[in-house]
Amino acid sequence: MPENAAGGVLHIDLDALASNWRTLRDNAGGAETAAVVKANAYGIGIEKAVPALARAGCRTFFVAHLSEAIRVRAVAPDATIYVLNGLFAGTCPTYAEFDLCPVLGSFEEIEEWAGFCRAEGQKRKAAIHVDTGMNRLGLTVPQGLTLKDRAELKDFETSLLMSHFVSAEESDNLLNRQQIEAFQAVRATLPGIAASLANSSGIFLKEKPHFDLARPGYALYGGNPTPDRDNPTKPVVGLEARIVQLRWVEADHSVGYNGRWLALEKRRIATLSVGYADGYPRAASARGKSGDELLSGMALVAGRTCPFAGNVSMDLITIDVTDVPENQVQRGDTVTLIGGDLTVDEVGRRAGTIGYEILTNLGSRYARTYRGGQG
Ligand SMILES: *Cc1c(COP(=O)(O)O)cnc(C)c1O
C-alpha cells in the first residue's frame, strides 16, 4: 500500500528488535534467550519479526495459539516452537505435522500427549507449566511436586519446566520471591530438565531468576521491562498519522461526538486520519475544556506535544494545535502518535491501559514500513 493511501503509517525497526534481543540475552546471566512472538509478534508481524530474531541468534519461540505456531514454523524451519495456551483435545497430530511443542498445563493434557507419543512410538518434546501464583494455566505446585512419580513422563521428552510471574515489573513485590521459591521446589524434584521462569521484567529482577531459558516478549518490542528505571531497550514501533483538515473552532464550541470537549477561546484543531478502528484506544479521548490538564492522548506536531480534543472517533482523532506556529502545521502533514517521548508505555498510560495493549491492537489499516533485520 502506498503510504499516502493510508491514514497512518507504522514504522517498524527490525534492527532495534534484534538489538533488544541481544540486550535481553546479555542480561539473562548466560541463559538461553527465547522470543515470545504471540499476538502477531505483539502487533509488529510474525513473518518479519521471527526471521530478524532468528538472524540475531534466537532459536526458541513462544506463541499463544497453535495457529500462530504454524505461521512461525513457515518462517523458522529449524526453531523450537512452544504453544503457551496448552494442548487442545485432538490437536496432537497437528503438533506432530509441524514439529511443534505444546506447553502442557494439566494432567489431562499430559495424558493426551503421552498417549499420542506412545501410539506413534516417538518421544516428542513438550513443556510442562506449573502455576506458582497466577491461577490461570498450569499444574498447581502440589501437583507439580508429584510429577516425578507419573509414568506418562517416560512417554515423551519434557524439554522445559516453566512458570510465569504475576508482577515481575514490580521489582519489590514479595510475590516474586515466593514464586521463585515454589518453582525451585518443583524443579528440584525433576533434575536434568531445563527450567524457565523469566519474562521481560523477570530478567531484570535482583533475584536473577534466569534458570536455563528466558522468555521475553514486551521488551523485545521496545516496552520498558523496568518501569521504575530507565528503559534498557530501543523503540521498535513508530506511528504517524496524517492531518486531513485544520480548522479554527470558536469559543464555546465543542469538538467531536457528544460535545465532550469545549473550546474556552478560539482554538485551532487538526483532524487526524486514525481512530479506534485502527486500534488507537477510545479511552484516550480528551473530555473537558481547552487548557485543562487532562490524562488523554497526545500527538507530537512539529516537535511539540499537542493534546487530543474530544472523543476519539472510529476513523478520526482531533487534536488541539493552537500552540504550534500556524505555518508549521498544514493539511497533509504527518504527526507522531507513537515515537519520541510518546513511547508505547506512555501512550498506554495516557489511555488508562498498558503498552502491551497498544502494541497488540495496532491495526491492519496502517501502511507498514520495515527497516533493517538483515542481521
Ligand atoms: C506473554 C508471556 C511471556 C512474555 O511476557 P512479557 O511480559 O511480554 O515479556 C512469557 N511467558 C508467558 C507464559 C507469557 O504468557
The ligand as an SDF file (V2000), in Angstrom:
LIG
                    3D

 15 15  0  0  0  0  0  0  0  0999 V2000
    3.3240  -13.3390   27.2420 C   0  0  0  0  0  0  0  0  0  0  0  0
    4.1390  -14.2580   28.0400 C   0  0  0  0  0  0  0  0  0  0  0  0
    5.5230  -14.0390   28.1970 C   0  0  0  0  0  0  0  0  0  0  0  0
    6.1990  -12.7590   27.7470 C   0  0  0  0  0  0  0  0  0  0  0  0
    5.9300  -11.7800   28.7180 O   0  0  0  0  0  0  0  0  0  0  0  0
    6.4620  -10.2650   28.5550 P   0  0  0  0  0  0  0  0  0  0  0  0
    5.9880   -9.6110   29.8000 O   0  0  0  0  0  0  0  0  0  0  0  0
    5.8080   -9.7390   27.3370 O   0  0  0  0  0  0  0  0  0  0  0  0
    7.9290  -10.3320   28.4410 O   0  0  0  0  0  0  0  0  0  0  0  0
    6.2780  -15.0160   28.8270 C   0  0  0  0  0  0  0  0  0  0  0  0
    5.6950  -16.1360   29.3150 N   0  0  0  0  0  0  0  0  0  0  0  0
    4.3530  -16.3600   29.2180 C   0  0  0  0  0  0  0  0  0  0  0  0
    3.7800  -17.5980   29.8010 C   0  0  0  0  0  0  0  0  0  0  0  0
    3.5420  -15.4320   28.5900 C   0  0  0  0  0  0  0  0  0  0  0  0
    2.2290  -15.6450   28.5050 O   0  0  0  0  0  0  0  0  0  0  0  0
  1  2  1  0
  2  3  1  0
  2 14  2  0
  3  4  1  0
  3 10  2  0
  4  5  1  0
  5  6  1  0
  6  7  2  0
  6  8  1  0
  6  9  1  0
 10 11  1  0
 11 12  2  0
 12 13  1  0
 12 14  1  0
 14 15  1  0
M  END
$$$$
